[in-house]
Structure formats: C-alpha cells, structure tokens
Amino acid sequence: MEKWYETEIGQGILKAKYYHPDEKTPQEFMDRVVSIFSHDVKTKMRKYIEDAAVCPAGRTLYAAGSKGKFKGSLSNCYILPSPEDNIESIFKTNEEIAKIFSYGGGIGVNISGLRPKDSKVTNVARTSTGSVSFLKIFDSTGEVISQNGRRGAMLVGLNCDHPDIYEFLHMKQHNEKLASMNISILFSDAFMDAVVNDKEFTLSFDVEATGEKIRRTIRASEFFDEYCRTQWDWGDPGALFIDRLNDYTLLSGYDDYRIEITNPCGEFGGNAYNSCNLMSINLYQFIADKFGDAPHLDEASFDEAVHTAVRALDEVLDYGYDTQPLEENRKCIDDWRSVGLGIMGLADALVAMKMRYGDDDANEWVASVMRHLLIEAARASAELAGEKGTFGRYDWEKTKKSPIISLIKGEAPDVYALIEKNGLRNGTLISIAPTGTISLLMGTFTGGCEPIYQISYERTTHKMETQGKSFRVYAHAVRDLLDYHHLGDLTNDEIKRRFPFVIESHDVPYAHRVKLQAAMQKYVDNSISSTVNLRSDATPDDIRAIYVEAWRSHCKGITVFRDGCKRGNILGVKHDDKAIEYDTVQPRHRDDIERVNGCTLVRHTSCVDKMYITINKTPDGQIFEVFTNASGGCASNIATITRLTSLALRSGIRVKEIIKQLATAKCSACQALIRDGRRDISLSCGNAIASALAEVYNETKEDEGEKYHDEVEASVNRECPECHHKSLKPEGNCVTCMWCGWSKCS
C-alpha cells in the first residue's frame, strides 16, 4: 500500500512546509526529525512516523535538527501574560509578540488588564481609547513579522466582565484591519448562570492609576443573544469557559498557576509564558480487525505508543530549550515542563469500528480510549519522574488536590500510587489539537477529534504523466472500507446509504458534537480544539444552544462555523468585498460601450427544441449581457430570465454567483427526458442559460481555480492563501487546506 510520503499530497506538503534546504527525500526528513531523541526513543519514533502512527506537531517537524542552521522554536504556540495597564507593559507585550513570531510560534494573549474605553487617564489624551484599540498595534506587528511568507497565528481574549465587552464583540465588523486575528470571550460560570437564568450581570474595572471604579450592569442573556447573532454572521468570537479551564487541570491545586487564555487553536491553556509542545497519536492505526466482526483498540500497541510519545515530548523540551524565544519561556520549562499529547484520526477510527460519529456507543468507546490515553500518559510521566526528576515546581500536596488526580485514583489506583511515590515529570499531559496539516501529511485527513469533513472530493493531479486529470480523494478509512468490501469508487450518497455509520461533519447533529467533546474532556487535563460545522440554514438560536450545552457539559471551550458566514478573517484571505448598500447600484448602460464581442450557443430543454443564447463581452473580456431566441416554451418567462441576468451582469454581480443561482432550478419535464436517455437536455431553461454562461466564462479564465465548477463550488469553502485553490475546511478552531496542507495554526 502506498505510504504517506509517496503520495502527491504528502510529497507536496513536505516540500512546501517541512524540508530543510539540504533535504531531498522523505528519509532524510524523517532521519533529521528523530535525530533529537535518545537511542530507544529514536528507533521507535522513526518507525511510528514512517507508519503514520505517531507524529510531532508541525513546528517540531520543521525545527528539529535546526541548531546551527537557523533559530526556530519547536513549540507551536505561546501564552503571553495580560499586559498591565500602562504603555510600557503594552509595548513590552508587543516586543514579545514580535520575538515569538520571528521564531515561528503563534501567541495567545488576554487584554483584560487594560482599562476600558473613555476611562480617565493622566496624560494629555484625558480619556483612554480602550483595551480593544491596542490590538491595532499587535496586529501590525503580526503583519510585519511574517513566518515563511505568512502571518503568525494570534488569539486575543477578553474576560466577560470587562466593560469593553460590547466593543470587543463588534471589533471584527468595525475594523477589517484586524480580520486575521482570532478573538475569544472568556465566559465565567457566574456569567453563564446569569445567561440561562436571565439575570443581570455587572461589568467592572478598577483603574489603579486614577482610582476610578467603573461599573456597568447588563442583562447577560441579551448580550449572549447578540454574541450568538454575531457568531452566526462572522464565525467569531469563539468561547472559552475560564473557570473550567482553571478548575480541571493537573495543576488546579497550585495557586501560582493561573490560566488566562489558550493558544490560537484552543487546545492548550497555560500560564504566562508557557508554550504548547504537541504530538498526536493516529488512533486509526491502532484499530485491530478494521471493519471486521470484532474491531477493537489494540491496547498493548497503543500503550507502547503513548509511553514512547510522552518520552519523546519530554526530550523535545530538552532539545528546544536553547531555541526558546524568551528567557521566561525557558523558566516555564524549568518550572512546569508542559507537554500536550493528543490524537488524530478519531473519525477514521470510528469508521473502522463501524460506529457512527456522535452516537452514544461511539461516545462511550471514545471515552474509554481517552481514559486509556490519560492513565498511560500519567504512568509514563511518573516513570520518567522516577528516572529524571519531577517538574521544578512539583508539590505532591498541591498535586493531589487536582480533580484529574482524584479521577486517576478512582480508576487506576496503581498509577496514583506511582505518582505519589515518584511525582510527575510534566505539569500538563493531554491536549487535543486540530492536527490539520500533519493529519493531511500522514494521509489521515481527519484531524484531532473532528468528524470527517467530506467523504471524498475531486482533486487534479500535477504529475507530469497525468497532469490535469482529476481523481477522487477519499477519507482514509472510507477508501480502506471500500477496498475491504472490494468496491470501486462510489459517490458520497452511495457510501452513506451502504454504510450508515459513515457521516460527514455537516450531518452530525450539533448536540452529538458537544456530547462527544464532553465525553473526551473528562480525560483531558488541558483542552480540546473543536469546531462545530453548521449548515448555512442554522440559526442564532442553534448557536446559542451549542454554547449553553457545551458549558453545561463542562467543556473548556468550543467554536462554531456556519457555512456561508463572513469568516474570511481566520482564513488569512484578504477580500475586497464592501458592505452592501441596498437600492444604490446603477447598472452600466449599453450606450457606454462602443463595441461588444459575442458568441451564440445552442441549448435544449423539454419545451424548447433549440434555445439560441447569445453572450456578449466588453472589449476587455468582461461578460456584459445575454440575449435568447427560443423556438418554443414560454417566451415571456425566458425573456424575463434573460433580462434579469443581463441586469445583474451590468450591475457588477459576480458571474459565478449568477451562474449558481440560474443553475439551481430543475424542471421535472426536463428531468424526465434525461432519465429516458436524452443527454443533450438541460435541467431547466434557467439552467440552460447558466450552462452557456459558464462555458463562455471559463474560456476567459486560464487559471483552473478561477473557473466555475459546479461540484467544487458546492463542496468547498474559501481560497487558500498559499496554493489559491478553494479547498479550505474549518477544523478544530482552525482552518486547513485539503490541497496543500496550509494551516492557519501551524
């Protein structure tokens, strides 16, 4: 079977993202990555990576073996302390953002320590511009300090009790310059209780420099409704539940360990200057008897992988110690030695287990796997502590106060006793990252805990011998499932009918998404990156229900992506779209154009034997107007469609959007003829005009990605800023390109 590094996708990602200048082969790449490990770990990790069973995070893949070549951090993302309420601290934070970005890391920062808008100041300004205004500085730094041609990932959070909370909520709409910055509101239990019980909530801030005490009372439910409407429209801000982030960790008993924010993707909440050092186990590779009579987790092999991964992560900390951007980052390693072991390929594993994502039996099985992951990771860390010592701030009396430790005591007394005896090597252990790029690299296609985004999609080959030919790419488990049953290519609908346990993300009820995440969270000491993908017809009330249920279910955070929302910001794509001003567009007049170039195409429908469709273009190649001459049918209806199409074209509406609207209508009489074998019949008169428009439009476009493709337009989201294919999918509070592997969070 073809290895991941032999595929066109795998080779493309390696060349674009992970190869060093002197590397030419996957073997050289893998040898470099594992060169940082001790002998036993090195041997096992080499095999795991080659088999796509265990994979370090993207920054580790790139920066491993970089010493003497360039400065690069092996940590994906960093937590910065909330800047204090003065100019010196704000610009110190900005300097630290620049330094971290220059080393390849992303950042999370909470700005709740900055005074609200219109509060008193002691300088010539008289009043403050507010906490949100300073984000322009951070955003500009992200734009200037690029990482291999793209901006660094940034998450900015604000506490729900800050008086600037409304301005923060609306910042995306009011300031497009901050469009690539992810934002999250940190909701407390007190606030959410006020939401569900429709109570008042007090926003407060004490300005230490002036003695001003700012208080403002709002109805929490009204704010939350507006939050959900904004989320529906923009896909931002996300939600973090700050009390759960702090109360349910291995370090909950440490008063000097306080989580203020997570990294941009949401899987790692840490104290100031901590960083996420990540690795993921491909769960699919550890399922025995896939699709058979008794599929199950191979626990012995899984346990060995967990122990190896924990040791490898701990050694990543040692190797990357010198290449940390800031001295405070090194001190954090000394104090806490945080790591984040997670999983990928969960959706593939459920297909192998013949379980439907989100169903109760699937959730129970996933919970059992996560229990195993946590307990064995804790055992491995305790064994390491016996060999190498504990993390610097370790204190058993504080550690045993953790609800995670209490959970381990109840479910694995032998591991609890080992921790009591040896301590722990690492202050954090489990984080479920989105793994967008590395799961695509490893051929899994299902990142983190996300469901299958698409069962299959069309891809065009770039290989010289078959260049330009399209082929269908299936989710890994789905391809194996078809092969297991000796089936060739099937459509997505055929696969769903034949195998009801195969399900795509948009078909998973959102309540099931929350239940699965909650089942996992019980055994995750850190956090889970999770995005609920909703269809375009979802409502703000649906989004409200998701967030309330996630809070009630003790999730630490969650985000929602509604298909069709204005979330171009997190995709890193710049749009020239302007706000729509209704009843203001003046169409271009025919008299303004001295000459048009046209062509006439013929189409057929059930009632029109021959429909002659003339499409005119301006001298610069823009489609300008449409005329029809039909032999039969309702002449007035066809003329109306034609006149409205021309009006839309002259008003500057994008041709692709016009085509999509016209192509939607289906005539039952036309469909009957098609079923009888007529292959020259359009689906309707409107569809016939759309077909002719698409043919002429595509002739004007040299780039394949700019052309109109009905199936592609219906199944993908936005254009990737790196490869420019329209193949981005939201995944785990992040975005990944299914074509080239670009990820906003890697």
C-alpha positions in Angstrom: 0.0 0.0 0.0 1.2 3.5 -0.8 3.0 5.2 2.1 2.0 8.7 3.1 5.3 10.1 1.9 4.8 8.5 -1.6 1.5 10.3 -2.2 1.4 13.6 -4.2 -0.2 15.3 -1.2 2.4 14.1 1.2 5.3 15.0 -1.0 3.8 18.4 -1.7 3.4 19.2 2.0 7.0 18.0 2.8 8.5 20.2 0.1 6.3 23.3 0.9 6.5 23.2 4.7 9.0 20.8 6.3 12.0 20.1 4.2 15.2 21.9 5.1 17.1 23.4 2.1 19.5 20.4 2.0 16.8 17.8 2.1 15.6 16.0 -0.9 13.9 12.8 0.3 11.4 11.8 3.0 14.0 9.5 4.5 16.3 12.5 5.1 13.4 14.4 6.6 12.5 11.6 9.0 16.1 11.0 10.0 16.5 14.6 10.9 13.3 14.8 12.9 14.2 11.7 15.1 17.9 12.7 15.4 16.9 14.8 18.5 15.8 11.8 20.5 17.7 9.3 22.7 18.5 5.9 21.2 15.5 3.9 22.2 13.0 6.7 21.5 14.7 7.5 18.2 14.3 3.9 16.9 10.6 3.7 17.9 9.7 7.2 16.7 11.3 6.6 13.3 9.1 3.6 12.8 6.0 5.4 14.2 6.5 8.4 11.8 7.1 6.2 8.8 3.9 4.2 9.6 1.9 7.4 10.2 1.2 6.2 13.7 2.6 9.0 15.8 3.6 12.4 14.6 5.1 15.5 16.3 3.4 18.9 15.7 4.4 21.0 12.7 6.9 23.3 14.5 8.8 20.3 15.8 8.8 18.6 12.4 10.4 21.8 11.0 12.7 22.9 13.8 14.1 19.5 14.9 17.7 19.4 13.8 17.8 23.1 13.1 20.6 24.1 15.6 23.4 25.6 13.7 21.2 26.4 10.7 18.6 28.9 11.9 16.6 29.9 15.0 13.3 28.1 15.2 11.1 27.1 18.1 9.9 23.6 18.4 6.8 24.9 20.3 3.8 25.7 18.2 2.3 28.4 20.3 2.9 30.6 23.4 0.9 32.2 26.1 1.7 35.8 27.0 0.8 37.5 30.2 -2.0 40.0 30.1 -0.3 43.4 29.6 -0.6 45.7 32.6 -2.5 48.9 32.3 0.4 51.2 31.1 2.1 52.0 27.9 5.4 50.3 28.9 3.7 47.0 29.5 1.7 47.2 26.3 4.8 47.7 24.2 6.7 45.1 26.1 4.0 42.6 25.1 4.2 43.8 21.5 8.0 43.3 21.6 7.5 39.7 22.9 4.9 39.1 20.2 7.4 40.1 17.6 10.1 37.9 19.1 7.9 34.8 19.2 6.6 35.4 15.7 10.2 35.6 14.4 10.8 32.1 15.9 7.8 30.7 14.2 5.4 30.5 17.1 1.8 31.7 17.5 0.5 33.5 20.6 -2.5 33.8 22.8 -2.9 37.0 25.0 -5.7 38.2 27.3 -6.1 42.0 27.2 -8.5 42.2 30.2 -5.9 44.1 32.3 -6.2 47.2 30.1 -8.6 50.0 31.2 -11.9 50.4 29.3 -12.7 53.0 26.6 -13.4 56.5 27.9 -11.9 55.9 31.3 -9.7 58.6 32.8 -6.0 58.8 32.0 -3.3 61.1 33.5 -1.9 62.3 30.1 -2.9 64.8 27.5 -5.5 62.4 26.0 -7.8 62.8 29.1 -9.6 59.6 28.3 -8.5 56.1 27.2 -9.1 54.7 23.7 -9.8 51.4 25.5 -8.4 47.9 25.5 -9.6 47.0 22.0 -7.8 49.9 20.4 -4.3 48.5 21.3 -5.0 45.4 19.1 -4.1 47.5 16.1 -0.5 47.6 17.4 -0.4 43.8 17.9 -2.0 43.2 14.5 0.5 45.4 12.8 3.4 43.5 14.4 1.9 40.3 13.1 1.7 41.7 9.6 5.3 42.9 9.6 6.9 39.9 11.3 5.9 37.2 8.9 6.6 33.5 9.1 7.8 32.0 5.8 5.6 34.3 3.9 2.6 34.3 6.1 1.4 36.0 9.3 1.7 34.4 12.7 -1.4 33.0 14.4 -2.8 35.1 17.2 -5.7 34.7 19.6 -6.8 37.7 21.7 -9.2 37.2 24.6 -11.3 39.4 26.8 -13.0 38.5 30.1 -16.8 38.6 30.1 -16.9 41.1 33.0 -14.8 43.8 31.2 -16.7 47.0 30.4 -15.3 46.9 26.8 -17.1 43.6 26.1 -19.5 45.0 23.6 -16.8 46.8 21.6 -14.8 43.6 21.6 -17.8 41.7 20.3 -18.2 44.1 17.4 -14.5 44.6 16.6 -14.5 42.4 13.5 -17.3 44.3 11.9 -15.9 47.7 12.7 -12.2 47.1 11.9 -11.4 45.0 9.0 -7.6 45.6 9.5 -7.9 43.1 12.4 -9.5 40.5 10.3 -6.8 37.9 10.6 -6.8 38.0 14.4 -8.8 35.3 16.2 -10.7 36.6 19.2 -12.5 34.8 22.1 -14.6 35.8 25.0 -13.7 34.1 28.3 -17.1 33.4 29.9 -17.2 32.7 33.7 -19.7 30.3 35.4 -21.3 33.3 37.0 -21.9 34.9 33.6 -23.3 31.7 32.1 -25.5 31.2 35.1 -26.9 34.7 34.5 -27.4 33.9 30.8 -29.5 30.8 31.4 -31.5 32.3 34.3 -31.9 35.7 32.6 -30.3 37.7 35.4 -28.3 40.9 35.4 -24.5 40.9 35.4 -22.1 43.6 36.4 -19.2 44.6 34.3 -16.4 46.1 36.4 -12.9 47.6 36.2 -10.8 49.4 38.7 -8.3 51.8 37.3 -5.4 51.7 39.7 -3.6 54.7 38.3 -6.6 57.1 38.7 -8.6 55.4 41.4 -11.6 55.3 39.0 -14.1 52.4 39.6 -16.1 51.6 36.6 -19.3 49.6 37.0 -22.0 48.8 34.4 -24.9 46.4 34.6 -26.2 44.4 31.6 -28.7 41.7 31.1 -26.4 38.7 30.4 -29.0 36.9 28.2 -29.4 40.0 25.9 -25.6 40.2 25.5 -25.3 36.5 24.8 -28.1 36.6 22.2 -26.2 39.4 20.4 -23.0 37.3 20.8 -24.7 34.4 19.1 -26.0 36.6 16.3 -22.5 37.9 15.7 -21.1 34.4 15.8 -23.8 33.4 13.2 -22.7 36.2 11.0 -18.9 36.2 11.4 -17.9 32.9 13.0 -16.2 34.9 15.7 -15.6 35.4 18.6 -15.1 31.9 20.0 -16.0 30.9 23.6 -13.7 29.8 26.3 -15.0 28.8 29.7 -12.4 30.2 32.0 -13.5 28.6 35.3 -13.4 25.1 33.7 -10.0 25.9 32.2 -8.5 26.5 35.6 -10.5 24.1 37.8 -9.9 20.9 35.8 -6.2 20.5 35.3 -3.3 18.6 36.8 -2.2 21.9 38.3 -5.6 23.1 39.8 -4.1 22.8 43.3 -1.3 25.3 42.5 -2.3 28.8 43.4 0.6 30.2 41.4 -0.5 28.5 38.2 -3.3 30.6 36.6 -4.6 30.2 33.0 -5.6 33.5 31.4 -6.0 32.3 27.7 -5.4 29.5 25.3 -3.3 29.2 22.2 -4.9 30.3 18.9 -6.5 26.9 18.2 -7.7 26.4 21.8 -6.2 23.1 22.8 -3.6 24.4 25.2 -4.4 26.7 28.1 -1.3 27.8 30.1 0.0 30.3 32.5 2.1 33.3 31.4 5.0 32.4 29.1 4.1 28.7 28.8 4.0 27.0 25.4 2.4 24.1 23.7 4.7 21.3 22.8 2.5 18.9 20.9 2.4 15.4 19.5 -0.5 13.2 18.2 -1.2 9.5 18.0 -3.1 8.4 14.9 -5.9 6.4 16.5 -6.9 4.7 13.3 -3.5 2.9 13.1 -4.2 1.2 16.4 -7.6 -0.4 15.5 -7.3 -4.1 15.0 -9.7 -6.1 12.7 -10.8 -2.9 10.9 -14.4 -3.2 9.5 -14.5 -6.8 10.6 -16.6 -8.8 13.0 -14.8 -7.6 16.2 -12.9 -4.3 15.6 -11.1 -3.1 18.7 -8.3 -0.9 20.0 -5.0 -2.8 20.2 -4.3 -1.7 23.8 -0.8 -3.2 24.0 0.4 -1.4 20.9 -1.5 1.8 21.9 0.1 1.8 25.4 3.6 1.4 24.0 2.9 4.3 21.6 1.7 6.5 24.5 4.8 5.8 26.6 7.1 6.5 23.7 5.3 9.7 22.8 5.5 11.1 26.3 9.2 10.4 26.5 9.7 11.9 23.0 7.8 15.1 24.1 9.9 15.4 27.2 13.0 15.2 25.1 11.6 17.8 22.7 11.6 20.2 25.7 15.3 19.5 26.3 16.3 19.9 22.7 14.3 23.0 22.2 15.3 24.6 25.5 18.0 26.8 23.9 15.9 27.9 21.0 13.0 29.3 23.0 12.3 32.9 22.1 12.3 34.3 25.6 14.2 33.6 28.8 10.7 33.5 30.5 9.8 30.6 28.2 12.9 28.6 29.4 11.9 29.3 33.0 8.5 27.9 32.3 10.0 24.7 31.1 12.1 24.5 34.3 9.0 25.1 36.4 6.3 23.1 34.7 7.6 21.0 31.7 4.3 21.2 29.9 3.6 18.8 27.1 0.4 18.0 25.1 -0.2 14.5 23.8 -3.3 14.1 21.7 -4.9 12.1 19.0 -5.8 12.4 15.3 -7.8 10.1 13.0 -10.6 9.7 15.5 -13.3 9.9 12.8 -11.4 7.3 10.8 -11.1 5.1 13.8 -14.9 5.2 14.3 -15.4 4.1 10.7 -13.1 1.2 11.3 -15.1 0.4 14.5 -18.3 0.7 12.4 -19.6 3.3 14.8 -21.4 6.5 13.8 -19.7 9.7 15.0 -21.6 11.2 17.9 -23.8 8.3 18.7 -23.9 7.1 22.3 -22.0 3.9 21.7 -19.3 5.8 19.8 -19.0 8.4 22.7 -18.6 5.6 25.2 -15.9 4.0 23.2 -14.1 7.3 22.6 -14.3 8.0 26.4 -12.7 4.6 27.1 -9.9 5.4 24.6 -9.3 8.8 26.3 -9.3 7.2 29.7 -6.6 4.8 28.5 -4.6 7.7 27.0 -4.7 9.8 30.2 -3.8 6.9 32.5 -0.9 5.6 30.4 0.4 9.1 29.8 0.3 9.8 33.6 2.1 6.4 34.2 4.8 7.3 31.7 5.3 10.7 33.2 5.6 9.2 36.7 8.1 6.7 35.5 10.1 9.5 33.9 10.0 11.4 37.1 11.5 8.4 38.9 14.3 8.4 36.3 15.0 12.1 35.7 13.1 14.0 38.4 9.9 16.0 38.6 9.0 19.3 37.1 10.6 22.1 39.0 7.5 23.4 41.0 6.2 19.9 41.8 4.5 19.6 45.1 2.6 16.4 46.0 0.3 18.1 48.5 -0.8 20.6 45.8 -0.9 17.9 43.0 -3.2 15.6 44.9 -5.8 18.4 45.1 -6.3 18.1 41.3 -9.6 16.6 40.1 -7.6 14.8 37.5 -5.5 13.1 40.1 -8.7 12.2 42.0 -10.0 10.6 38.8 -6.8 8.6 38.4 -7.0 7.5 42.0 -10.5 6.1 41.4 -9.9 4.4 38.1 -6.2 3.4 38.3 -5.0 3.1 41.9 -1.7 1.7 40.8 -0.9 4.8 38.7 -2.0 7.1 41.6 0.4 5.2 43.9 3.2 5.6 41.4 2.6 9.3 41.1 2.6 9.6 44.9 5.9 7.8 45.0 7.7 9.4 42.1 5.8 12.6 41.3 5.2 13.7 37.7 7.8 14.8 35.1 5.2 17.0 33.4 2.7 19.5 34.7 0.4 19.1 31.7 -0.1 16.0 29.7 -3.1 15.7 27.3 -4.2 18.3 24.7 -6.3 17.5 21.6 -5.0 19.7 18.8 -6.7 20.2 15.4 -3.7 18.5 13.6 -4.9 19.9 10.3 -1.6 19.8 8.4 0.0 16.8 10.0 -3.1 14.7 9.6 -3.2 15.6 5.9 0.5 14.9 5.7 0.1 11.5 7.2 -2.8 10.6 4.9 -5.4 10.6 7.7 -7.4 13.6 6.5 -9.4 13.6 9.8 -7.7 16.0 12.3 -8.0 15.9 16.1 -11.4 15.0 17.3 -13.2 16.4 14.3 -15.7 14.3 12.2 -15.0 13.6 8.5 -15.3 16.9 6.8 -16.0 15.3 3.3 -16.2 11.7 2.5 -14.5 12.4 -0.8 -13.6 15.3 -3.1 -12.2 15.9 -6.5 -8.5 16.7 -7.0 -6.5 17.4 -10.1 -3.1 15.7 -10.5 0.1 17.7 -11.0 2.2 14.8 -12.0 3.7 15.3 -15.5 2.5 12.0 -16.9 -1.1 12.6 -15.8 -1.2 16.4 -15.5 -4.6 18.0 -15.5 -6.6 14.7 -14.9 -8.9 14.7 -12.0 -9.3 11.9 -9.5 -11.4 11.3 -6.4 -9.7 11.5 -3.0 -11.5 9.6 -0.2 -11.1 9.9 3.6 -8.5 7.3 4.6 -10.9 5.0 6.4 -13.5 5.3 3.7 -11.0 4.3 1.0 -10.0 1.3 3.1 -13.6 0.4 3.8 -14.3 0.3 0.0 -11.3 -1.8 -0.6 -12.2 -4.1 2.3 -15.5 -4.8 0.6 -13.9 -5.0 -2.9 -15.8 -1.9 -4.1 -14.6 0.6 -6.6 -15.3 4.3 -6.5 -18.8 5.2 -5.1 -20.5 8.6 -4.8 -20.8 10.1 -1.3 -24.5 9.4 -1.2 -24.0 5.8 -2.3 -21.4 5.3 0.5 -23.8 6.8 3.1 -26.6 4.5 2.0 -24.5 1.4 2.0 -22.6 2.2 5.3 -24.8 4.3 7.6 -22.0 4.7 10.1 -20.1 6.9 7.6 -21.1 10.5 8.3 -19.9 13.9 7.3 -19.5 16.9 9.6 -22.5 18.8 8.4 -24.7 15.8 9.0 -23.6 15.4 12.6 -26.3 16.9 14.9 -24.6 19.6 16.9 -25.8 18.1 20.2 -23.8 15.0 19.3 -20.7 17.1 18.7 -21.0 18.6 22.2 -21.7 15.2 23.8 -18.6 13.6 22.2 -16.4 16.6 23.3 -17.7 16.4 26.8 -17.0 12.6 26.9 -13.4 13.3 25.9 -12.9 16.3 28.2 -13.3 14.2 31.3 -10.0 12.6 30.5 -8.2 15.6 29.1 -6.3 17.6 31.6 -5.8 20.5 29.2 -8.2 21.5 26.5 -9.7 20.3 23.2 -9.7 22.2 19.9 -13.2 21.7 18.4 -15.2 23.4 15.7 -18.9 22.6 15.1 -19.6 23.0 11.4 -23.2 24.1 10.7 -25.1 24.3 7.5 -25.9 27.8 6.2 -29.6 27.5 7.3 -28.6 27.2 11.0 -29.9 29.9 13.2 -28.5 32.1 16.1 -30.7 30.0 18.4 -28.9 26.9 17.3 -25.6 28.5 18.1 -26.9 29.6 21.5 -27.9 26.1 22.3 -24.5 24.8 21.3 -22.6 27.2 23.7 -25.0 26.7 26.6 -24.9 22.9 26.3 -21.1 23.0 26.0 -20.9 25.0 29.2 -23.3 22.7 31.0 -21.4 19.7 29.8 -18.1 21.1 31.3 -16.3 21.6 28.0 -13.5 24.1 28.3 -14.2 25.9 25.0 -15.8 25.5 21.6 -16.2 27.4 18.4 -18.8 27.3 15.7 -18.5 27.7 11.9 -21.7 28.3 9.9 -21.3 27.6 6.2 -21.6 30.9 4.4 -20.7 33.2 7.3 -18.2 36.1 6.8 -15.3 34.3 8.4 -12.8 35.2 5.8 -10.7 36.7 8.6 -9.3 33.5 10.1 -8.6 32.1 6.7 -5.9 34.7 6.1 -7.6 35.7 2.9 -8.0 39.4 2.0 -11.3 40.3 0.4 -12.2 43.5 -1.4 -15.8 43.0 -0.5 -17.5 46.2 0.6 -20.6 46.5 2.8 -23.7 46.1 0.8 -25.7 49.3 0.3 -29.2 48.3 -0.9 -31.0 50.2 -3.6 -27.9 52.0 -4.7 -26.4 50.1 -7.7 -26.7 51.9 -11.0 -26.3 49.3 -13.8 -23.9 50.1 -16.7 -25.7 51.3 -19.8 -25.3 49.6 -23.2 -24.7 53.1 -24.8 -21.5 53.4 -22.8 -19.8 50.6 -24.7 -18.9 51.2 -28.4 -18.3 47.6 -29.3 -19.1 44.1 -27.9 -17.8 40.7 -28.8 -20.3 38.0 -28.7 -20.9 34.3 -29.4 -24.1 32.2 -29.7 -24.5 28.8 -28.2 -27.4 26.4 -28.5 -29.1 24.5 -25.7 -32.2 22.2 -25.4 -34.9 21.8 -22.8 -38.1 19.8 -22.7 -40.2 22.7 -24.1 -37.6 24.5 -26.2 -36.2 22.4 -29.1 -33.5 25.0 -29.7 -32.6 27.9 -27.4 -30.0 30.2 -29.0 -28.2 32.0 -26.3 -26.0 35.0 -27.3 -23.4 36.2 -24.7 -21.7 39.5 -25.3 -18.4 40.6 -23.8 -16.9 44.0 -23.5 -13.5 44.7 -25.3 -11.7 43.9 -22.0 -13.3 40.4 -21.9 -16.0 41.0 -19.2 -19.3 39.3 -19.8 -21.8 42.1 -20.2 -25.2 40.9 -21.4 -27.3 37.9 -22.5 -29.9 37.5 -25.3 -32.0 34.5 -26.1 -34.0 33.4 -29.1 -36.1 30.3 -28.2 -38.1 28.0 -30.5 -40.9 27.2 -28.1 -41.5 27.4 -24.4 -42.9 30.3 -22.5 -41.3 33.2 -24.4 -42.2 35.8 -21.7 -40.6 33.7 -18.9 -37.4 33.1 -20.8 -37.2 36.7 -21.8 -37.7 37.7 -18.1 -34.8 35.4 -17.0 -32.6 36.8 -19.8 -33.4 40.5 -18.9 -32.7 40.0 -15.2 -29.5 38.1 -16.0 -28.3 41.0 -18.1 -29.3 43.5 -15.4 -27.2 41.5 -12.9 -24.2 41.4 -15.2 -24.4 45.1 -15.9 -24.7 45.8 -12.2 -21.4 44.1 -11.4 -22.7 40.9 -9.8 -20.0 38.2 -10.0 -20.7 35.9 -12.9 -20.1 32.8 -10.8 -22.9 33.9 -8.4 -25.3 34.5 -11.3 -24.5 31.0 -12.7 -25.0 29.3 -9.4 -28.5 30.9 -9.0 -29.6 30.1 -12.5 -28.2 26.5 -12.3 -30.2 25.6 -9.2 -33.7 25.4 -10.9 -34.7 21.9 -12.1 -37.7 21.2 -14.3 -39.5 17.9 -13.8 -40.2 17.6 -17.5 -36.6 18.1 -18.4 -35.5 15.6 -15.8 -38.0 13.0 -17.2 -36.3 13.3 -20.6 -32.9 13.0 -19.1 -34.0 9.8 -17.3 -35.2 8.5 -20.6 -31.7 8.8 -22.0 -31.6 12.3 -23.5 -28.1 13.6 -22.8 -28.5 17.0 -24.6 -31.2 18.3 -22.3 -30.6 21.0 -19.7 -32.2 20.7 -16.3 -34.4 23.8 -17.0 -34.4 27.0 -19.1 -32.5 28.9 -16.4 -30.0 26.0 -16.2 -29.5 26.2 -20.0 -28.6 29.9 -19.7 -26.3 29.1 -16.8 -24.6 26.4 -18.8 -23.9 28.7 -21.7 -22.7 31.5 -19.3 -20.3 29.0 -17.6 -18.9 27.8 -20.9 -18.1 31.4 -22.0 -16.9 32.5 -18.6 -14.5 29.6 -18.3 -13.0 30.4 -21.7 -11.9 33.7 -20.2 -10.1 32.1 -17.3 -6.6 30.5 -17.7 -6.3 29.5 -14.0 -8.3 26.4 -13.3 -9.0 27.6 -9.8 -10.9 30.7 -11.2 -13.2 28.6 -13.4 -16.7 27.7 -12.5 -17.1 24.1 -11.3 -20.5 23.2 -10.0 -19.4 20.3 -7.7 -16.4 22.2 -6.4 -18.3 25.4 -5.7 -20.9 23.4 -3.7 -18.5 21.5 -1.6 -15.6 23.7 -0.5 -15.3 27.0 1.3 -12.7 29.7 0.5 -9.5 30.2 -1.3 -6.3 29.0 0.3 -3.8 31.9 0.6 -0.9 29.6 -0.1 -1.9 27.4 -3.1 -5.0 29.5 -4.1 -7.3 26.5 -4.5 -10.7 26.8 -3.0 -10.1 23.9 -0.6 -10.1 25.3 2.9 -12.0 23.5 5.6 -12.7 24.7 9.2 -11.3 22.2 11.7 -10.6 22.4 15.4 -10.9 26.1 15.8 -8.5 26.5 12.9 -8.5 26.1 9.1 -6.7 23.7 6.9 -6.2 23.4 3.1 -7.1 20.0 1.8 -4.9 20.6 -1.2 -1.5 21.8 0.0 -1.8 21.3 3.8 -1.6 25.1 4.7 -3.0 25.7 8.2 -3.6 29.0 10.0 -2.4 27.4 13.2 0.7 25.6 12.1 
